[in-house]
Amino acid sequence: MASFLPDVIKLNRRYKLLEKRQRIILAVSGGVDSLAIARTLWEYRKTIDPELGLQAVYVKIDQISLTEVEIERIRDFLSGM
């Protein structure tokens, strides 16, 4: 998976989107966009700001049909953050 981290760093320098030690709750539906954001914020915390408070939660959306196995994989992914 390609990393969006360089883009986030560049945008953050310009627009000040993330502050040091900021706390973020991220809602993840299991779609590629929310998983990519979760992965990018995890990379940001790991490499740029280890004190970034990042809490990701799975949000079930009725229009997105996922199996229980897929939901469990998402939860495993998020718990590893």
N, C-alpha and C positions, 0 to 999 in steps of 0.2 A: 504494500500500500504506500503510495506516495505521501510525503509529509507536506502539510500546509504550514508547518511551523515558520519557515522563513517569511512567508507572506504575512502571518499573524504578527511576527516581530516587526516587520516593516510598517504595517498598519498601526500597530500600537505606538510606535515612535511618532507617527504623524498625528494620530487622533487620541492618544492616551486612553485606550479602551480598557486596559487592565492596570491596576495599581498594585504595588507590592503588598503582599499579605492579604489581598482581597479575598472575600469569601463568595463562592459561586455555587448555586444549586442548578444543576443541568438536568432538564427533563429529556429523556431518551425514549423514543418510540420504537426504535429498531430499524428505522429507515437509514439509508446510507448517509444522509446529511447529518442526522443527529449522532450517528456513530463516528463519523469523521470529525465532528466538532469535539466529541468526548475524547477521541484519540489525540487530537491536536492540543487540547487543554491539558491532558495528561503529560504530553511531551513538554509543553511549556513549563509545567510545574517541575518536571524532572530535570530540565536543563537550565531554566531561567530563574524561576522563583519557587524554591522548595517549600516555602511557607504559604503558597497559594492554597486557600481552603477550597477544595473541590469535592462536592458531593453530587453524585449522579444518581438519579432515580428512574426506574422504568415506568413509563406511562402507557397504559393500554389505550389504543385508539381503535374504535370499532371498524373504521374503514380499512384498517391494515390487518389482514388476516395472517396471523402467525401461529405455528404449531407450538405445543407445549415445549418441545425440544428446542425450537428456535428461541423461545422466551427464556428458557433456562440458559442457553448459550449467551444471550444478551446479559442476563444477570451475572453469569460467571465473568464475562468481560468487564462489566462495571465493578464487580467486587475486587477485581485485580488492580483497580485504579487506586 
